Amino acid sequence: MSQKSYLTKFNNTIEQLIDALLERYDYNAMLKKELSIAKEKFNLVRKTNPRKVIEGFLVFVYPYRAQIMENNSDFF
């Protein structure tokens, strides 16, 4: 599989996550607004430089992999 395919799949997965969160937290106006802004920013970055999405994930999310995988309630 080409590098572009992996990049597209990764970005599609992030987009699906944001959409799922928007749907799940539809009742919370403030969170819905924040997620909508996040989606707009994500789409902008994705259009201008799709690799930046992965770079941001590696910097801001990946360091917390252990807590996420363990479903650490204190972390969340």
PQR file of N, CA, C, O and H, with PARSE charges and radii, in Angstrom:
ATOM      1  N   MET A   1       0.851  -1.182   0.000 -0.4000 1.5000
ATOM      2  CA  MET A   1       0.000   0.000   0.000 -0.0000 2.0000
ATOM      3  C   MET A   1       0.889   1.236   0.000  0.5500 1.7000
ATOM      4  O   MET A   1       1.904   1.275   0.696 -0.5500 1.4000
ATOM      5  N   SER A   2       0.523   2.214  -0.756 -0.4000 1.5000
ATOM      6  CA  SER A   2       1.344   3.411  -0.883 -0.0000 2.0000
ATOM      7  C   SER A   2       1.220   4.296   0.353  0.5500 1.7000
ATOM      8  O   SER A   2       0.271   4.195   1.130 -0.5500 1.4000
ATOM      9  H   SER A   2      -0.301   2.183  -1.321  0.4000 1.0000
ATOM     10  N   GLN A   3       2.210   5.162   0.503 -0.4000 1.5000
ATOM     11  CA  GLN A   3       2.224   6.086   1.631 -0.0000 2.0000
ATOM     12  C   GLN A   3       0.998   7.003   1.585  0.5500 1.7000
ATOM     13  O   GLN A   3       0.439   7.354   2.624 -0.5500 1.4000
ATOM     14  H   GLN A   3       2.981   5.244  -0.128  0.4000 1.0000
ATOM     15  N   LYS A   4       0.592   7.381   0.388 -0.4000 1.5000
ATOM     16  CA  LYS A   4      -0.573   8.246   0.242 -0.0000 2.0000
ATOM     17  C   LYS A   4      -1.839   7.553   0.731  0.5500 1.7000
ATOM     18  O   LYS A   4      -2.709   8.184   1.332 -0.5500 1.4000
ATOM     19  H   LYS A   4       1.047   7.096  -0.456  0.4000 1.0000
ATOM     20  N   SER A   5      -1.939   6.252   0.472 -0.4000 1.5000
ATOM     21  CA  SER A   5      -3.104   5.495   0.922 -0.0000 2.0000
ATOM     22  C   SER A   5      -3.187   5.470   2.441  0.5500 1.7000
ATOM     23  O   SER A   5      -4.266   5.636   3.011 -0.5500 1.4000
ATOM     24  H   SER A   5      -1.233   5.739  -0.016  0.4000 1.0000
ATOM     25  N   TYR A   6      -2.034   5.260   3.107 -0.4000 1.5000
ATOM     26  CA  TYR A   6      -2.021   5.264   4.567 -0.0000 2.0000
ATOM     27  C   TYR A   6      -2.417   6.629   5.109  0.5500 1.7000
ATOM     28  O   TYR A   6      -3.167   6.731   6.080 -0.5500 1.4000
ATOM     29  H   TYR A   6      -1.157   5.126   2.645  0.4000 1.0000
ATOM     30  N   LEU A   7      -1.914   7.653   4.484 -0.4000 1.5000
ATOM     31  CA  LEU A   7      -2.222   9.016   4.898 -0.0000 2.0000
ATOM     32  C   LEU A   7      -3.718   9.296   4.745  0.5500 1.7000
ATOM     33  O   LEU A   7      -4.341   9.865   5.642 -0.5500 1.4000
ATOM     34  H   LEU A   7      -1.305   7.570   3.695  0.4000 1.0000
ATOM     35  N   THR A   8      -4.281   8.903   3.630 -0.4000 1.5000
ATOM     36  CA  THR A   8      -5.713   9.094   3.391 -0.0000 2.0000
ATOM     37  C   THR A   8      -6.539   8.312   4.397  0.5500 1.7000
ATOM     38  O   THR A   8      -7.505   8.840   4.948 -0.5500 1.4000
ATOM     39  H   THR A   8      -3.775   8.441   2.902  0.4000 1.0000
ATOM     40  N   LYS A   9      -6.175   7.064   4.644 -0.4000 1.5000
ATOM     41  CA  LYS A   9      -6.918   6.248   5.612 -0.0000 2.0000
ATOM     42  C   LYS A   9      -6.843   6.840   7.014  0.5500 1.7000
ATOM     43  O   LYS A   9      -7.844   6.871   7.730 -0.5500 1.4000
ATOM     44  H   LYS A   9      -5.390   6.635   4.197  0.4000 1.0000
ATOM     45  N   PHE A  10      -5.664   7.310   7.407 -0.4000 1.5000
ATOM     46  CA  PHE A  10      -5.507   7.914   8.723 -0.0000 2.0000
ATOM     47  C   PHE A  10      -6.403   9.143   8.847  0.5500 1.7000
ATOM     48  O   PHE A  10      -7.138   9.285   9.824 -0.5500 1.4000
ATOM     49  H   PHE A  10      -4.852   7.285   6.825  0.4000 1.0000
ATOM     50  N   ASN A  11      -6.338  10.023   7.863 -0.4000 1.5000
ATOM     51  CA  ASN A  11      -7.138  11.247   7.908 -0.0000 2.0000
ATOM     52  C   ASN A  11      -8.634  10.948   7.857  0.5500 1.7000
ATOM     53  O   ASN A  11      -9.422  11.635   8.507 -0.5500 1.4000
ATOM     54  H   ASN A  11      -5.741   9.907   7.069  0.4000 1.0000
ATOM     55  N   ASN A  12      -9.032   9.933   7.095 -0.4000 1.5000
ATOM     56  CA  ASN A  12     -10.445   9.539   7.071 -0.0000 2.0000
ATOM     57  C   ASN A  12     -10.895   9.036   8.439  0.5500 1.7000
ATOM     58  O   ASN A  12     -12.015   9.311   8.869 -0.5500 1.4000
ATOM     59  H   ASN A  12      -8.392   9.375   6.568  0.4000 1.0000
ATOM     60  N   THR A  13     -10.025   8.305   9.116 -0.4000 1.5000
ATOM     61  CA  THR A  13     -10.351   7.789  10.452 -0.0000 2.0000
ATOM     62  C   THR A  13     -10.518   8.932  11.449  0.5500 1.7000
ATOM     63  O   THR A  13     -11.441   8.916  12.263 -0.5500 1.4000
ATOM     64  H   THR A  13      -9.115   8.081   8.767  0.4000 1.0000
ATOM     65  N   ILE A  14      -9.642   9.908  11.389 -0.4000 1.5000
ATOM     66  CA  ILE A  14      -9.758  11.063  12.288 -0.0000 2.0000
ATOM     67  C   ILE A  14     -11.054  11.821  12.000  0.5500 1.7000
ATOM     68  O   ILE A  14     -11.741  12.255  12.925 -0.5500 1.4000
ATOM     69  H   ILE A  14      -8.892   9.921  10.728  0.4000 1.0000
ATOM     70  N   GLU A  15     -11.382  11.978  10.734 -0.4000 1.5000
ATOM     71  CA  GLU A  15     -12.623  12.658  10.364 -0.0000 2.0000
ATOM     72  C   GLU A  15     -13.847  11.884  10.889  0.5500 1.7000
ATOM     73  O   GLU A  15     -14.801  12.488  11.378 -0.5500 1.4000
ATOM     74  H   GLU A  15     -10.824  11.626   9.982  0.4000 1.0000
ATOM     75  N   GLN A  16     -13.813  10.568  10.787 -0.4000 1.5000
ATOM     76  CA  GLN A  16     -14.910   9.740  11.300 -0.0000 2.0000
ATOM     77  C   GLN A  16     -15.020   9.868  12.815  0.5500 1.7000
ATOM     78  O   GLN A  16     -16.124   9.886  13.361 -0.5500 1.4000
ATOM     79  H   GLN A  16     -13.038  10.077  10.390  0.4000 1.0000
ATOM     80  N   LEU A  17     -13.882   9.956  13.492 -0.4000 1.5000
ATOM     81  CA  LEU A  17     -13.893  10.134  14.950 -0.0000 2.0000
ATOM     82  C   LEU A  17     -14.560  11.453  15.322  0.5500 1.7000
ATOM     83  O   LEU A  17     -15.406  11.493  16.215 -0.5500 1.4000
ATOM     84  H   LEU A  17     -12.985   9.941  13.049  0.4000 1.0000
ATOM     85  N   ILE A  18     -14.189  12.513  14.653 -0.4000 1.5000
ATOM     86  CA  ILE A  18     -14.788  13.819  14.942 -0.0000 2.0000
ATOM     87  C   ILE A  18     -16.290  13.788  14.673  0.5500 1.7000
ATOM     88  O   ILE A  18     -17.075  14.310  15.463 -0.5500 1.4000
ATOM     89  H   ILE A  18     -13.501  12.481  13.927  0.4000 1.0000
ATOM     90  N   ASP A  19     -16.688  13.179  13.564 -0.4000 1.5000
ATOM     91  CA  ASP A  19     -18.115  13.080  13.239 -0.0000 2.0000
ATOM     92  C   ASP A  19     -18.873  12.258  14.295  0.5500 1.7000
ATOM     93  O   ASP A  19     -19.988  12.611  14.678 -0.5500 1.4000
ATOM     94  H   ASP A  19     -16.050  12.754  12.921  0.4000 1.0000
ATOM     95  N   ALA A  20     -18.264  11.171  14.757 -0.4000 1.5000
ATOM     96  CA  ALA A  20     -18.901  10.340  15.785 -0.0000 2.0000
ATOM     97  C   ALA A  20     -19.045  11.109  17.096  0.5500 1.7000
ATOM     98  O   ALA A  20     -20.062  10.993  17.780 -0.5500 1.4000
ATOM     99  H   ALA A  20     -17.358  10.884  14.446  0.4000 1.0000
ATOM    100  N   LEU A  21     -18.034  11.889  17.441 -0.4000 1.5000
ATOM    101  CA  LEU A  21     -18.109  12.700  18.661 -0.0000 2.0000
ATOM    102  C   LEU A  21     -19.180  13.781  18.532  0.5500 1.7000
ATOM    103  O   LEU A  21     -19.907  14.057  19.486 -0.5500 1.4000
ATOM    104  H   LEU A  21     -17.208  11.983  16.886  0.4000 1.0000
ATOM    105  N   LEU A  22     -19.274  14.385  17.363 -0.4000 1.5000
ATOM    106  CA  LEU A  22     -20.321  15.384  17.129 -0.0000 2.0000
ATOM    107  C   LEU A  22     -21.707  14.767  17.296  0.5500 1.7000
ATOM    108  O   LEU A  22     -22.598  15.374  17.890 -0.5500 1.4000
ATOM    109  H   LEU A  22     -18.683  14.161  16.588  0.4000 1.0000
ATOM    110  N   GLU A  23     -21.876  13.579  16.777 -0.4000 1.5000
ATOM    111  CA  GLU A  23     -23.170  12.896  16.883 -0.0000 2.0000
ATOM    112  C   GLU A  23     -23.464  12.489  18.325  0.5500 1.7000
ATOM    113  O   GLU A  23     -24.583  12.655  18.810 -0.5500 1.4000
ATOM    114  H   GLU A  23     -21.152  13.086  16.294  0.4000 1.0000
ATOM    115  N   ARG A  24     -22.457  11.960  18.995 -0.4000 1.5000
ATOM    116  CA  ARG A  24     -22.654  11.479  20.371 -0.0000 2.0000
ATOM    117  C   ARG A  24     -22.965  12.617  21.347  0.5500 1.7000
ATOM    118  O   ARG A  24     -23.796  12.463  22.242 -0.5500 1.4000
ATOM    119  H   ARG A  24     -21.548  11.826  18.600  0.4000 1.0000
ATOM    120  N   TYR A  25     -22.304  13.743  21.171 -0.4000 1.5000
ATOM    121  CA  TYR A  25     -22.471  14.866  22.103 -0.0000 2.0000
ATOM    122  C   TYR A  25     -23.318  15.984  21.500  0.5500 1.7000
ATOM    123  O   TYR A  25     -23.089  17.163  21.770 -0.5500 1.4000
ATOM    124  H   TYR A  25     -21.629  13.868  20.443  0.4000 1.0000
ATOM    125  N   ASP A  26     -24.280  15.611  20.697 -0.4000 1.5000
ATOM    126  CA  ASP A  26     -25.182  16.564  20.060 -0.0000 2.0000
ATOM    127  C   ASP A  26     -25.958  17.395  21.087  0.5500 1.7000
ATOM    128  O   ASP A  26     -26.314  18.541  20.812 -0.5500 1.4000
ATOM    129  H   ASP A  26     -24.467  14.653  20.478  0.4000 1.0000
ATOM    130  N   TYR A  27     -26.216  16.833  22.249 -0.4000 1.5000
ATOM    131  CA  TYR A  27     -27.006  17.509  23.288 -0.0000 2.0000
ATOM    132  C   TYR A  27     -26.230  18.614  24.009  0.5500 1.7000
ATOM    133  O   TYR A  27     -26.835  19.480  24.641 -0.5500 1.4000
ATOM    134  H   TYR A  27     -25.926  15.902  22.472  0.4000 1.0000
ATOM    135  N   ASN A  28     -24.910  18.593  23.920 -0.4000 1.5000
ATOM    136  CA  ASN A  28     -24.074  19.556  24.634 -0.0000 2.0000
ATOM    137  C   ASN A  28     -23.651  20.666  23.669  0.5500 1.7000
ATOM    138  O   ASN A  28     -22.733  20.486  22.868 -0.5500 1.4000
ATOM    139  H   ASN A  28     -24.419  17.890  23.407  0.4000 1.0000
ATOM    140  N   ALA A  29     -24.323  21.801  23.753 -0.4000 1.5000
ATOM    141  CA  ALA A  29     -24.101  22.889  22.792 -0.0000 2.0000
ATOM    142  C   ALA A  29     -22.659  23.390  22.788  0.5500 1.7000
ATOM    143  O   ALA A  29     -22.088  23.636  21.726 -0.5500 1.4000
ATOM    144  H   ALA A  29     -25.068  21.947  24.403  0.4000 1.0000
ATOM    145  N   MET A  30     -22.072  23.541  23.977 -0.4000 1.5000
ATOM    146  CA  MET A  30     -20.713  24.069  24.052 -0.0000 2.0000
ATOM    147  C   MET A  30     -19.713  23.083  23.435  0.5500 1.7000
ATOM    148  O   MET A  30     -18.844  23.480  22.660 -0.5500 1.4000
ATOM    149  H   MET A  30     -22.536  23.341  24.839  0.4000 1.0000
ATOM    150  N   LEU A  31     -19.841  21.809  23.780 -0.4000 1.5000
ATOM    151  CA  LEU A  31     -18.935  20.802  23.230 -0.0000 2.0000
ATOM    152  C   LEU A  31     -19.150  20.637  21.729  0.5500 1.7000
ATOM    153  O   LEU A  31     -18.194  20.449  20.976 -0.5500 1.4000
ATOM    154  H   LEU A  31     -20.547  21.487  24.409  0.4000 1.0000
ATOM    155  N   LYS A  32     -20.395  20.707  21.303 -0.4000 1.5000
ATOM    156  CA  LYS A  32     -20.694  20.600  19.873 -0.0000 2.0000
ATOM    157  C   LYS A  32     -20.035  21.742  19.097  0.5500 1.7000
ATOM    158  O   LYS A  32     -19.518  21.534  17.999 -0.5500 1.4000
ATOM    159  H   LYS A  32     -21.171  20.859  21.915  0.4000 1.0000
ATOM    160  N   LYS A  33     -20.056  22.937  19.666 -0.4000 1.5000
ATOM    161  CA  LYS A  33     -19.425  24.092  19.027 -0.0000 2.0000
ATOM    162  C   LYS A  33     -17.913  23.880  18.941  0.5500 1.7000
ATOM    163  O   LYS A  33     -17.310  24.139  17.900 -0.5500 1.4000
ATOM    164  H   LYS A  33     -20.476  23.105  20.557  0.4000 1.0000
ATOM    165  N   GLU A  34     -17.298  23.410  20.031 -0.4000 1.5000
ATOM    166  CA  GLU A  34     -15.854  23.160  20.046 -0.0000 2.0000
ATOM    167  C   GLU A  34     -15.475  22.092  19.027  0.5500 1.7000
ATOM    168  O   GLU A  34     -14.477  22.231  18.319 -0.5500 1.4000
ATOM    169  H   GLU A  34     -17.788  23.199  20.877  0.4000 1.0000
ATOM    170  N   LEU A  35     -16.270  21.024  18.952 -0.4000 1.5000
ATOM    171  CA  LEU A  35     -15.994  19.958  17.994 -0.0000 2.0000
ATOM    172  C   LEU A  35     -16.178  20.437  16.556  0.5500 1.7000
ATOM    173  O   LEU A  35     -15.445  20.020  15.659 -0.5500 1.4000
ATOM    174  H   LEU A  35     -17.081  20.910  19.527  0.4000 1.0000
ATOM    175  N   SER A  36     -17.146  21.301  16.342 -0.4000 1.5000
ATOM    176  CA  SER A  36     -17.354  21.859  14.994 -0.0000 2.0000
ATOM    177  C   SER A  36     -16.166  22.704  14.569  0.5500 1.7000
ATOM    178  O   SER A  36     -15.740  22.650  13.416 -0.5500 1.4000
ATOM    179  H   SER A  36     -17.742  21.640  17.071  0.4000 1.0000
ATOM    180  N   ILE A  37     -15.637  23.475  15.488 -0.4000 1.5000
ATOM    181  CA  ILE A  37     -14.441  24.278  15.206 -0.0000 2.0000
ATOM    182  C   ILE A  37     -13.253  23.359  14.930  0.5500 1.7000
ATOM    183  O   ILE A  37     -12.472  23.598  14.009 -0.5500 1.4000
ATOM    184  H   ILE A  37     -15.983  23.519  16.425  0.4000 1.0000
ATOM    185  N   ALA A  38     -13.125  22.305  15.740 -0.4000 1.5000
ATOM    186  CA  ALA A  38     -12.035  21.340  15.535 -0.0000 2.0000
ATOM    187  C   ALA A  38     -12.141  20.693  14.152  0.5500 1.7000
ATOM    188  O   ALA A  38     -11.133  20.487  13.477 -0.5500 1.4000
ATOM    189  H   ALA A  38     -13.760  22.111  16.488  0.4000 1.0000
ATOM    190  N   LYS A  39     -13.362  20.379  13.742 -0.4000 1.5000
ATOM    191  CA  LYS A  39     -13.554  19.765  12.429 -0.0000 2.0000
ATOM    192  C   LYS A  39     -13.167  20.733  11.312  0.5500 1.7000
ATOM    193  O   LYS A  39     -12.534  20.333  10.335 -0.5500 1.4000
ATOM    194  H   LYS A  39     -14.181  20.547  14.290  0.4000 1.0000
ATOM    195  N   GLU A  40     -13.541  21.991  11.453 -0.4000 1.5000
ATOM    196  CA  GLU A  40     -13.170  22.996  10.457 -0.0000 2.0000
ATOM    197  C   GLU A  40     -11.651  23.131  10.358  0.5500 1.7000
ATOM    198  O   GLU A  40     -11.098  23.193   9.260 -0.5500 1.4000
ATOM    199  H   GLU A  40     -14.055  22.316  12.247  0.4000 1.0000
ATOM    200  N   LYS A  41     -10.986  23.175  11.502 -0.4000 1.5000
ATOM    201  CA  LYS A  41      -9.531  23.299  11.511 -0.0000 2.0000
ATOM    202  C   LYS A  41      -8.881  22.046  10.934  0.5500 1.7000
ATOM    203  O   LYS A  41      -7.920  22.129  10.169 -0.5500 1.4000
ATOM    204  H   LYS A  41     -11.435  23.125  12.394  0.4000 1.0000
ATOM    205  N   PHE A  42      -9.415  20.886  11.307 -0.4000 1.5000
ATOM    206  CA  PHE A  42      -8.902  19.631  10.770 -0.0000 2.0000
ATOM    207  C   PHE A  42      -8.997  19.634   9.245  0.5500 1.7000
ATOM    208  O   PHE A  42      -8.029  19.299   8.562 -0.5500 1.4000
ATOM    209  H   PHE A  42     -10.196  20.818  11.928  0.4000 1.0000
ATOM    210  N   ASN A  43     -10.153  20.009   8.714 -0.4000 1.5000
ATOM    211  CA  ASN A  43     -10.345  20.021   7.264 -0.0000 2.0000
ATOM    212  C   ASN A  43      -9.402  20.999   6.578  0.5500 1.7000
ATOM    213  O   ASN A  43      -8.903  20.719   5.487 -0.5500 1.4000
ATOM    214  H   ASN A  43     -10.939  20.281   9.269  0.4000 1.0000
ATOM    215  N   LEU A  44      -9.157  22.130   7.201 -0.4000 1.5000
ATOM    216  CA  LEU A  44      -8.227  23.111   6.636 -0.0000 2.0000
ATOM    217  C   LEU A  44      -6.811  22.544   6.578  0.5500 1.7000
ATOM    218  O   LEU A  44      -6.135  22.643   5.554 -0.5500 1.4000
ATOM    219  H   LEU A  44      -9.562  22.358   8.086  0.4000 1.0000
ATOM    220  N   VAL A  45      -6.371  21.951   7.685 -0.4000 1.5000
ATOM    221  CA  VAL A  45      -5.029  21.363   7.718 -0.0000 2.0000
ATOM    222  C   VAL A  45      -4.935  20.212   6.727  0.5500 1.7000
ATOM    223  O   VAL A  45      -3.937  20.067   6.021 -0.5500 1.4000
ATOM    224  H   VAL A  45      -6.921  21.871   8.517  0.4000 1.0000
ATOM    225  N   ARG A  46      -5.975  19.400   6.681 -0.4000 1.5000
ATOM    226  CA  ARG A  46      -5.984  18.253   5.770 -0.0000 2.0000
ATOM    227  C   ARG A  46      -5.849  18.694   4.306  0.5500 1.7000
ATOM    228  O   ARG A  46      -5.158  18.048   3.518 -0.5500 1.4000
ATOM    229  H   ARG A  46      -6.786  19.517   7.255  0.4000 1.0000
ATOM    230  N   LYS A  47      -6.505  19.783   3.959 -0.4000 1.5000
ATOM    231  CA  LYS A  47      -6.439  20.273   2.581 -0.0000 2.0000
ATOM    232  C   LYS A  47      -5.081  20.890   2.254  0.5500 1.7000
ATOM    233  O   LYS A  47      -4.565  20.716   1.150 -0.5500 1.4000
ATOM    234  H   LYS A  47      -7.066  20.308   4.600  0.4000 1.0000
ATOM    235  N   THR A  48      -4.508  21.609   3.211 -0.4000 1.5000
ATOM    236  CA  THR A  48      -3.260  22.315   2.934 -0.0000 2.0000
ATOM    237  C   THR A  48      -2.035  21.418   3.076  0.5500 1.7000
ATOM    238  O   THR A  48      -1.109  21.507   2.269 -0.5500 1.4000
ATOM    239  H   THR A  48      -4.927  21.750   4.108  0.4000 1.0000
ATOM    240  N   ASN A  49      -2.016  20.555   4.095 -0.4000 1.5000
ATOM    241  CA  ASN A  49      -0.862  19.669   4.296 -0.0000 2.0000
ATOM    242  C   ASN A  49      -1.306  18.455   5.117  0.5500 1.7000
ATOM    243  O   ASN A  49      -1.209  18.474   6.344 -0.5500 1.4000
ATOM    244  H   ASN A  49      -2.768  20.483   4.751  0.4000 1.0000
ATOM    245  N   PRO A  50      -1.787  17.411   4.461 -0.5600 1.5000
ATOM    246  CA  PRO A  50      -2.340  16.242   5.151  0.2800 2.0000
ATOM    247  C   PRO A  50      -1.366  15.571   6.126  0.5500 1.7000
ATOM    248  O   PRO A  50      -1.801  14.950   7.096 -0.5500 1.4000
ATOM    249  N   ARG A  51      -0.083  15.685   5.887 -0.4000 1.5000
ATOM    250  CA  ARG A  51       0.901  15.068   6.794 -0.0000 2.0000
ATOM    251  C   ARG A  51       0.944  15.753   8.154  0.5500 1.7000
ATOM    252  O   ARG A  51       1.342  15.143   9.146 -0.5500 1.4000
ATOM    253  H   ARG A  51       0.270  16.190   5.100  0.4000 1.0000
ATOM    254  N   LYS A  52       0.539  17.006   8.203 -0.4000 1.5000
ATOM    255  CA  LYS A  52       0.521  17.736   9.475 -0.0000 2.0000
ATOM    256  C   LYS A  52      -0.452  17.104  10.471  0.5500 1.7000
ATOM    257  O   LYS A  52      -0.259  17.209  11.682 -0.5500 1.4000
ATOM    258  H   LYS A  52       0.215  17.501   7.397  0.4000 1.0000
ATOM    259  N   VAL A  53      -1.485  16.455   9.965 -0.4000 1.5000
ATOM    260  CA  VAL A  53      -2.446  15.786  10.849 -0.0000 2.0000
ATOM    261  C   VAL A  53      -1.734  14.687  11.619  0.5500 1.7000
ATOM    262  O   VAL A  53      -1.886  14.583  12.836 -0.5500 1.4000
ATOM    263  H   VAL A  53      -1.641  16.369   8.981  0.4000 1.0000
ATOM    264  N   ILE A  54      -0.963  13.873  10.927 -0.4000 1.5000
ATOM    265  CA  ILE A  54      -0.225  12.793  11.589 -0.0000 2.0000
ATOM    266  C   ILE A  54       0.834  13.365  12.520  0.5500 1.7000
ATOM    267  O   ILE A  54       1.015  12.865  13.631 -0.5500 1.4000
ATOM    268  H   ILE A  54      -0.840  13.957   9.938  0.4000 1.0000
ATOM    269  N   GLU A  55       1.529  14.397  12.088 -0.4000 1.5000
ATOM    270  CA  GLU A  55       2.539  15.017  12.942 -0.0000 2.0000
ATOM    271  C   GLU A  55       1.907  15.529  14.237  0.5500 1.7000
ATOM    272  O   GLU A  55       2.464  15.343  15.319 -0.5500 1.4000
ATOM    273  H   GLU A  55       1.382  14.803  11.186  0.4000 1.0000
ATOM    274  N   GLY A  56       0.746  16.173  14.124 -0.4000 1.5000
ATOM    275  CA  GLY A  56       0.049  16.667  15.307 -0.0000 2.0000
ATOM    276  C   GLY A  56      -0.395  15.532  16.206  0.5500 1.7000
ATOM    277  O   GLY A  56      -0.300  15.632  17.429 -0.5500 1.4000
ATOM    278  H   GLY A  56       0.293  16.324  13.245  0.4000 1.0000
ATOM    279  N   PHE A  57      -0.876  14.457  15.614 -0.4000 1.5000
ATOM    280  CA  PHE A  57      -1.291  13.286  16.387 -0.0000 2.0000
ATOM    281  C   PHE A  57      -0.106  12.726  17.171  0.5500 1.7000
ATOM    282  O   PHE A  57      -0.232  12.403  18.352 -0.5500 1.4000
ATOM    283  H   PHE A  57      -0.953  14.376  14.620  0.4000 1.0000
ATOM    284  N   LEU A  58       1.032  12.616  16.515 -0.4000 1.5000
ATOM    285  CA  LEU A  58       2.212  12.063  17.176 -0.0000 2.0000
ATOM    286  C   LEU A  58       2.706  12.950  18.320  0.5500 1.7000
ATOM    287  O   LEU A  58       3.226  12.448  19.317 -0.5500 1.4000
ATOM    288  H   LEU A  58       1.135  12.879  15.555  0.4000 1.0000
ATOM    289  N   VAL A  59       2.545  14.247  18.179 -0.4000 1.5000
ATOM    290  CA  VAL A  59       3.006  15.174  19.209 -0.0000 2.0000
ATOM    291  C   VAL A  59       2.007  15.287  20.366  0.5500 1.7000
ATOM    292  O   VAL A  59       2.408  15.288  21.529 -0.5500 1.4000
ATOM    293  H   VAL A  59       2.122  14.655  17.369  0.4000 1.0000
ATOM    294  N   PHE A  60       0.710  15.381  20.052 -0.4000 1.5000
ATOM    295  CA  PHE A  60      -0.272  15.716  21.073 -0.0000 2.0000
ATOM    296  C   PHE A  60      -1.099  14.548  21.598  0.5500 1.7000
ATOM    297  O   PHE A  60      -1.691  14.662  22.672 -0.5500 1.4000
ATOM    298  H   PHE A  60       0.385  15.380  19.107  0.4000 1.0000
ATOM    299  N   VAL A  61      -1.159  13.439  20.884 -0.4000 1.5000
ATOM    300  CA  VAL A  61      -1.993  12.311  21.318 -0.0000 2.0000
ATOM    301  C   VAL A  61      -1.154  11.091  21.664  0.5500 1.7000
ATOM    302  O   VAL A  61      -1.347  10.487  22.719 -0.5500 1.4000
ATOM    303  H   VAL A  61      -0.678  13.346  20.012  0.4000 1.0000
ATOM    304  N   TYR A  62      -0.243  10.728  20.807 -0.4000 1.5000
ATOM    305  CA  TYR A  62       0.521   9.498  20.983 -0.0000 2.0000
ATOM    306  C   TYR A  62       1.249   9.392  22.327  0.5500 1.7000
ATOM    307  O   TYR A  62       1.342   8.289  22.867 -0.5500 1.4000
ATOM    308  H   TYR A  62      -0.086  11.219  19.950  0.4000 1.0000
ATOM    309  N   PRO A  63       1.767  10.484  22.889 -0.5600 1.5000
ATOM    310  CA  PRO A  63       2.427  10.360  24.191  0.2800 2.0000
ATOM    311  C   PRO A  63       1.503   9.813  25.293  0.5500 1.7000
ATOM    312  O   PRO A  63       1.988   9.327  26.315 -0.5500 1.4000
ATOM    313  N   TYR A  64       0.199   9.887  25.097 -0.4000 1.5000
ATOM    314  CA  TYR A  64      -0.763   9.417  26.094 -0.0000 2.0000
ATOM    315  C   TYR A  64      -1.348   8.061  25.730  0.5500 1.7000
ATOM    316  O   TYR A  64      -2.399   7.671  26.237 -0.5500 1.4000
ATOM    317  H   TYR A  64      -0.194  10.282  24.266  0.4000 1.0000
ATOM    318  N   ARG A  65      -0.662   7.349  24.850 -0.4000 1.5000
ATOM    319  CA  ARG A  65      -1.143   6.056  24.351 -0.0000 2.0000
ATOM    320  C   ARG A  65      -1.462   5.085  25.489  0.5500 1.7000
ATOM    321  O   ARG A  65      -2.514   4.444  25.469 -0.5500 1.4000
ATOM    322  H   ARG A  65       0.192   7.666  24.438  0.4000 1.0000
ATOM    323  N   ALA A  66      -0.591   4.966  26.463 -0.4000 1.5000
ATOM    324  CA  ALA A  66      -0.786   4.010  27.553 -0.0000 2.0000
ATOM    325  C   ALA A  66      -2.071   4.314  28.319  0.5500 1.7000
ATOM    326  O   ALA A  66      -2.858   3.407  28.590 -0.5500 1.4000
ATOM    327  H   ALA A  66       0.263   5.486  26.479  0.4000 1.0000
ATOM    328  N   GLN A  67      -2.290   5.575  28.668 -0.4000 1.5000
ATOM    329  CA  GLN A  67      -3.496   5.948  29.409 -0.0000 2.0000
ATOM    330  C   GLN A  67      -4.749   5.691  28.581  0.5500 1.7000
ATOM    331  O   GLN A  67      -5.766   5.252  29.118 -0.5500 1.4000
ATOM    332  H   GLN A  67      -1.651   6.312  28.447  0.4000 1.0000
ATOM    333  N   ILE A  68      -4.685   5.957  27.299 -0.4000 1.5000
ATOM    334  CA  ILE A  68      -5.840   5.749  26.423 -0.0000 2.0000
ATOM    335  C   ILE A  68      -6.134   4.261  26.300  0.5500 1.7000
ATOM    336  O   ILE A  68      -7.284   3.843  26.431 -0.5500 1.4000
ATOM    337  H   ILE A  68      -3.859   6.313  26.863  0.4000 1.0000
ATOM    338  N   MET A  69      -5.119   3.470  26.052 -0.4000 1.5000
ATOM    339  CA  MET A  69      -5.302   2.031  25.866 -0.0000 2.0000
ATOM    340  C   MET A  69      -5.776   1.345  27.154  0.5500 1.7000
ATOM    341  O   MET A  69      -6.487   0.341  27.100 -0.5500 1.4000
ATOM    342  H   MET A  69      -4.184   3.810  25.946  0.4000 1.0000
ATOM    343  N   GLU A  70      -5.379   1.890  28.307 -0.4000 1.5000
ATOM    344  CA  GLU A  70      -5.786   1.316  29.602 -0.0000 2.0000
ATOM    345  C   GLU A  70      -7.157   1.839  30.048  0.5500 1.7000
ATOM    346  O   GLU A  70      -7.667   1.420  31.087 -0.5500 1.4000
ATOM    347  H   GLU A  70      -4.802   2.705  28.351  0.4000 1.0000
ATOM    348  N   ASN A  71      -7.750   2.743  29.278 -0.4000 1.5000
ATOM    349  CA  ASN A  71      -9.016   3.380  29.667 -0.0000 2.0000
ATOM    350  C   ASN A  71      -8.926   3.966  31.068  0.5500 1.7000
ATOM    351  O   ASN A  71      -9.830   3.804  31.887 -0.5500 1.4000
ATOM    352  H   ASN A  71      -7.335   3.083  28.434  0.4000 1.0000
ATOM    353  N   ASN A  72      -7.844   4.632  31.321 -0.4000 1.5000
ATOM    354  CA  ASN A  72      -7.558   5.222  32.631 -0.0000 2.0000
ATOM    355  C   ASN A  72      -8.567   6.336  32.931  0.5500 1.7000
ATOM    356  O   ASN A  72      -8.491   7.426  32.365 -0.5500 1.4000
ATOM    357  H   ASN A  72      -7.109   4.763  30.656  0.4000 1.0000
ATOM    358  N   SER A  73      -9.503   6.045  33.821 -0.4000 1.5000
ATOM    359  CA  SER A  73     -10.565   7.022  34.121 -0.0000 2.0000
ATOM    360  C   SER A  73     -10.012   8.280  34.794  0.5500 1.7000
ATOM    361  O   SER A  73     -10.576   9.360  34.618 -0.5500 1.4000
ATOM    362  H   SER A  73      -9.564   5.159  34.280  0.4000 1.0000
ATOM    363  N   ASP A  74      -8.928   8.167  35.557 -0.4000 1.5000
ATOM    364  CA  ASP A  74      -8.335   9.344  36.182 -0.0000 2.0000
ATOM    365  C   ASP A  74      -7.748  10.276  35.116  0.5500 1.7000
ATOM    366  O   ASP A  74      -7.772  11.498  35.269 -0.5500 1.4000
ATOM    367  H   ASP A  74      -8.471   7.289  35.700  0.4000 1.0000
ATOM    368  N   PHE A  75      -7.233   9.703  34.059 -0.4000 1.5000
ATOM    369  CA  PHE A  75      -6.670  10.495  32.972 -0.0000 2.0000
ATOM    370  C   PHE A  75      -7.749  11.284  32.254  0.5500 1.7000
ATOM    371  O   PHE A  75      -7.569  12.457  31.924 -0.5500 1.4000
ATOM    372  H   PHE A  75      -7.213   8.711  33.935  0.4000 1.0000
ATOM    373  N   PHE A  76      -8.879  10.619  32.016 -0.4000 1.5000
ATOM    374  CA  PHE A  76      -9.961  11.271  31.300 -0.0000 2.0000
ATOM    375  C   PHE A  76     -10.747  12.153  32.216  0.5500 1.7000
ATOM    376  O   PHE A  76     -11.707  12.791  31.785 -0.5500 1.4000
ATOM    377  H   PHE A  76      -9.025   9.666  32.284  0.4000 1.0000
TER
END
